[in-house]
Amino acid sequence: MFAREALRFSLQALRANPVRTLLTCLGMLIGNASVILVVTISLTSREYILEQIQGIGSNMIFAYFETGTQDAVRFAADYIKIADVEAVREQLAPSIVAATGVMTEGDRILIDGRQQDVRVIGSDQDYAAVRNLVIGAGRFLDESDVTLRSKAAILTDKLAIRMYGSQTAAVGQVIKLFGLQFTVIGTFREKVDSFGQTEVTNDTIVIPITVLRYFTEVERIDPLYVQVRSASDVEAVTRQVQQILESRHRPGARYRVENLQAILDAAKNISLILQLVLILVSAIALVISGIGIMNIMLVTVTERTREIGVRMAVGASRRWVLTQFLAEAVIISLVGGVAGILVGVAIPLSAQLFLENLRIPVSYSSIAIAFAVSCSVGLLFGMLPANRAARLNPTEALRYE
């Protein structure tokens, strides 16, 4: 009964000043909504960044020749060879999904009526899987294309559109590379934009590595790609690839073998720090909202000094007065907090309706935290005004004008 009466009188007092109550709630609304939105934005950014990095290749290791002797003949012998790729496949078969090598050359082909430079990549049937390529039309190389040295070519989607108008129209066309005719069997693109940091450019053509080898002066795999079965084995396989390459070449030749784990870890750490900073900024907004509630309640206590004196004169205890004013602060905080939570959840959910293929994760923990903070702010910043009201002297309060 005591709590019910305190709540009823608190609601009556708040309804007596609707504009003031609304504006005070607005501060909590903005604070709570900002907490949820900030966490949502940081989670979305984190997932996008990690997806972009992982899209380059799942559990991928890449290796390339770093340095060696100045003797040109021996220098060429230090390069990673096709035989090294085969050795990695055989020795690490239980731990890897696939291994593939890349050889790169340049040539000129007829585009839009004039000769233009293109990049020609030599690889094998595993290249598409390891590099996470998306086939736009036709197919990619298969094992028979590599073994039989087929004159098959795959164009990037952008190059196919430039030359033939669409990906589908490019399939079956014949292009001339290194003086030989190649049949276009498909088109492809990278699953995520690598911003020019890979061997694939807009004007890239992929052919069997066994064919490109005949048009290169030196056999050089750069880089060697390995896709590991399990993320937990990436570090171990990285060391094993290093050992295999060094054991197959002369002492002194150095090879750099790296993986994306360091980049992924760095991205996770950066996103975590960013998330903490943004949450701190939102927490400051909540504290400011709490201070606003405290100021308004202090003003309310001053305005209602005579009312408090009358209530205490007719028998209201200090505990009753304390509870009433504390209830008013908590109600303002909760109403604004719940409204802020609804706004903070509604905005990202609404954005998904207008943006296709966009997943915006809403953190349930941020909702729980925002609600808990709303309760805490009401209690914490409402305690001083409520305590001040409860400590008023009834006689002096009745004289207050």
N, C-alpha and C positions, 0 to 999 in steps of 0.2 A: 504493500500500500504506500509506504514511504517513497519508494523509488518511482512508483506510478505518479504520485502527486508531484514529485520533483520534475519528472519528465513533462507532465501536463503544463505546469507553470512555465517551464523553459520554452516550450513550443509557443505558448501565448506571448511570452516576451519577445521571441524572435519574429512572430507574425506582426507584432506592433511596429517593427521597423524593417519592412520587407526589403527596401532598397539597400540599406546597410548590410543586412544579412546576405543578400544576393552578391554584393560586391566582395564581402569577406569570403564567401564560398568560392567565388571566382578565382581567388588566389590559390586555394587548394586544388581547384579543378586544373588550373594551368600547371601547377607543380606536379601533380600525379600523372597527368597526361604526358608531360615532358619526360618523366621517368620511363614510362612504358614505351614511348616513341623512341627515346634515345637507345634503350636496350634493343628494341626491334630493329632500328637502323644499324646498330653495331653488329647484331647477329646476321642481318641480311648481307652487310658488307663483308663480314668474315666468311660466310658461306660462298659468296660470289668470288672472293679472292682465292680461296682454297679450291673451288671448282675450276677456276681458270688455270691454276698451277697443275692440279691433278689431271686436267683435260689434255695437257701436253703429252701425258703418258702415265698410265697407272703403274706405280711401283717401278719406275724406270731408272735404269743406270745408263750412263753414256761415258764412253772412253775414247781418248784420242792421243796420238803421239805428241809428246811435249818437246823433247829436245834430244840431241845425240851428237855424234861426231860431225866434224866439218867435212870429212871425206864424202864427196857426193855419192859415190857408189855405195858405201856402207850406210850412208844417211838414208838412201832409198830403201835399203834392206831393213831398216828399223821401223818403217811404217807398218801399221796394222794391215794384215793381208786377209783375203777371203778365207784362207786356211785357218787363220786365227779365229774367225767367226765360227767356222765349223768345230774347232776345238772347244770353244766356249759352249756350244750347243751340246756336244757329246759329254763333256766333263761335268757340266752343271745341269744336265737334263732334269734330275729330280726336283731342283729348286727353282727353275725358271719356266716361264710360259713359252718364250721365244727369244731368239737373238737374231739381229740383222745388221748388215753393214751398209754404208752409204758411200758411193763414189760420185764425184761431181765434175762435170765438164760444161763448157759453154758452146753454143752453136748459133747460127742465124737461120731463121725460117721466114717465109713470106706471110706477113700479117697486114691486112688492109692495103694490099697492093705494093708493099715495100718490105725490104729485108729488115728484120729486127732481131736483137739479141734475146736468147732464151737460155734458161738454166736447164741442163739435162742431168737428172739424177739416175744413177744406176743402183738398183736394189733388188730385193727378192720378194717372195710371197709373204714373208712375215712383216714386212715394213708397215703395211696398213694397220695391222693389229697393234704392233709395238708403239707406233706413233699416233694411234687413236684417230685415224683418218676416217672421214665420212665419204662414202661413195655416192656421187650425185647421179650418175647414169652409167650403165654398162657394168663392168666388173673390174677387179684389180688383177694383178699378176697372180698366176698360180704356179705350182711347182714345175709343171710341164713347160711353161713359158721360159722359166729360168734354165731348166735342164737342156731343153732343145734349142736354146738361144733364139727364141721367136722374136721376130721384128714387130713387137707389140709396144704400144705407147699409151700412157694415161696422162691426160691433161688436167691442169687445175680447172675448177669450174669457171673462174674468171677468164682464163685464157680460152677456154672452149667457147664462151659467150662472145668474146672479142672476135674469134676467128669464124665461128659458124652460127652465131645468134642464140644458141641454147646448148645445154649439156647433151640433151638427147640427139640433137642434130650432129654433134661432133662424133658420136659413136659410128664406126665404120668408115670414117674419112681416112684418107691417106696423106701423110706428111713426109717431108724429106729431111732426114737428119744424117749428118756426116756422109752425105752423098748416097744414102740408102733410103728406100721407101719403108715407112713404118705404118702399120694400121692402128688407128685409135680404137682401143677396146673399152675405154671408160673415162670418167672424169672423177675428180676428188677435191676435197678441201680439208683443212685442219678443223678439228672439232671446236677448238677455241682459238682466238686470235693470239698468236705468239709475238705480235708486234715486231716482226722482222728478225727475231732472235733465233730462228732455225734456218735450215738449209732450203726450206720451201718458200718461194716467192710467188707473186701473182702470176708470173710467166714461167712456170716450171713444168717440165715434162719428165715422167718417170718411165724408164725402160729397164729390161732385165740387166742385172749387173754383169752377167756373163757376156752380154753384147757390148756394153759400154767399155768393158776391159780392153777390147781391141782398139779403142780410139783414145786410150790414155797412154802417155809415155811411161808412167810409173804406176804400179798397182798400189793404191793408197786408200784404205778405208778411213773415212773421217766424217762423222764419228761411227763408232760401234755402239749399237743400242742393245740393251738387255732388259726384258720385262720379267720381273720377279713374281713368283706365285703369291707370296705372302709379304705384307708390309713389314712383318717382324724379321724377315730374312734379308731385307735390303742391305743392311750394313755388312752382314757376313758375306753375302754374294759380291758386294762391292770389293771387299778384300780379296776374294777368290779370283775375280776377273783380273785384278791387278797382278796377282801371282801368276796366273796363266800367261798373260801377255809378257811379263818380264822373263818367265822361264823359256819362252819360245823365241826370244831375241837375245842378242849379245849383251853382256854386262855393260852398263853405262847408258843404255837407252832408257829413257824415262817416259812413263805414260801417266796421264792424268785420268783417273777414274772417279767419277762423281755421281751423285744421285740428287733427287729433288727434296730429300728429307730435310736438309739444312734450310732450304728455301721455305718449305712448309712450316718448319718450327719457327723460323723468323716471322713469317706471316701471322702465325698463331699468337706469338708474343706481342707483335705490334697491335693486332686487333684487340688483345686482352687489355693492353695499356690504354688504347683508345677508348675502350668500353668503360674502364674504370674512371678515366678523366671525364667522360661525358656523364656518367652516373654522379660523379662528384658535383658537376655543374648543376644537374637536376636536383641533387640534395640541397644545394644552396638555395634553389628556388623554393623548395619545400620549407626550409628554415625561414626564409623571408615571409612565406605565407603564414607560418606559425607566429612570427613576430607581429604580423598584421592582425591576426586573431587576438593576440594578447593586448595590443593597443586598443582595439575596438572594445574588448571586454573591460579594460580599465576605464575607458570613457563611459561605458555602460554602467559600471559600478558607481562612478561619480554622479551620473545623471539620476540614478535610482537610489541614491543614498537615503532620501526620505522614505521611499517605499520599503527599503530594507529595515529602517528603524521601526516603521509601523508593524512589519511582520514579526520582528523580534519582540516588540512590545506586547503583541497579542499571543506570544508563546512560542514562536519559531526558534528553534535552537540554532547555535552557530553551525552545527553539522548539517542542518537542513539547508541553511543559506549557502554553505560551501558546496553541497551537492547540487543545488539548483544552478549556480553559476558555472560549476564545472560541467554539468550536463549540457548547458547552452554551448559552451566551447566545443565539447565533443560532438554535438549534433552538427554544428557548423562545419567542423573538420570532416566528419563522416560523409555528410551530404556532398560537400565539395569534392572529397576524395573519390566517392563512388562515381560521381559524374565525370571526374577526370579519368577514371579507369575505363568507363564506357567510351569516352571520346578517344582515349589512347588505343583501345582495341578496334574501334570502328574505323579509324582512318586507314590502317594497313589492310584490313579486310576489304574496305571499299576500293583501295588501290588495286587489289588483285582482280577486281571485276573489270577494270579498264585496261590492265596491262596483261597481255597473254603470256603464258609460259613463265610467269614470275611468281615465285614462291616467297612469301614474306612470313617468316616464322614469328609468332607471338609468344613471348616467354611467359609461362604461367608463374614462374617464380617471381618475375618482376611485378605481376599483378598482386601476388600475395604480399610482397614487400611493400608495394604502394599502399595496400589496404592497412597493413600493420603500421606503417609510418603515419597514415592518416589518424589512426586511433592514438598513437603516441604523441603526435603533434597537439591534438586536442587536449590530452591530459597534461602534457608538459607545459604548454604555453597558456593553458587555461587555469593552471594551479595558482599562479600569482594573483590574477584578478579575483578568483574565487576566495582565496585565503584573505585577501584584503577586505572583501565584502564581509566575510565571516567575523573579522576582527573589529568591525565597526562598533563603537559604543552606542547602544540604543538611544540614550538620552541626547547625545550630540547629533546622532543621525536624524532625530525628529526635529531638531532645531535648524537642520541644514536647509538653506533656501537655494 
